[in-house]
Amino acid sequence: MTTRIVVVSAGLSNPSSTRLLADRLAAATTEALEEVELTQVELRDLAHELTDHLLTGFPAPALAAAIAAVREADGLVVVTPVFSASYSGLFKTFFDVLEAGTLDGKPVLVAATAGTARHSLVLDHALRPLFAYLRAIVVPTGVFAATDDFGDTGLQQRIEQAAGELAALAGKVQSTGAARARRTVEDEFSEPTPFEQLLRNASGR
């Protein structure tokens, strides 16, 4: 079966080291899976629509398509540049506009780029807590790349390790159907969950 992977890149320049790292992670993940449907979400192209969504509460078509792709994905690769020792505002805004529950149980590979290795702790101090709060499953190996790392073979080893972990988790999510079991707001309006079922879910039965 086809595994759906979405790559979210928050680079601001064109070209950018963030997009370069995202492309290498996407290639490694594709190689680790048998059949892949890969979707690239470039947040730089959605910056105005994200701002409009924050102000109006309604996504424009391109942003709506990106949100839908994330919702239906079996796994995510997310890459951000580092600003002020954390993820960028553009990166955070995209995940702010997702509906609650969108990332529940979804495998996520976190990655970041920066000018120097001094920012490498951003993976554990900023990205992992964010996606833990969003109830995603963060793969054990995060990938940080400073400017000098792009010529180092060690970076490719980390990329392949992380991609393999994401591939393994995304395959399990797909095989159990957990990703497709998530219900959206539209689902609840068109086919409401019975109250008895809500009670059973709340009691853990």
Secondary structure, DSSP 4 states (H G I P E B T S, - for coil): -PEEEEEEE---SSS-HHHHHHHHHHHHHHHHSSSEEEEEEEGGGGHHHHHHHHHHS---HHHHHHHHHHHH-SEEEEEEEEETTEE-HHHHHHHHSSPTTTTTT-EEEEEEEESSGGGTTHIIIIIHHHHHHTT-EE-S--EEEEGGGGG-HHHHHHHHHHHHHHHHHHHHHHHHTHHHH---HHHHHHSPPPHHHHHHHHTT-
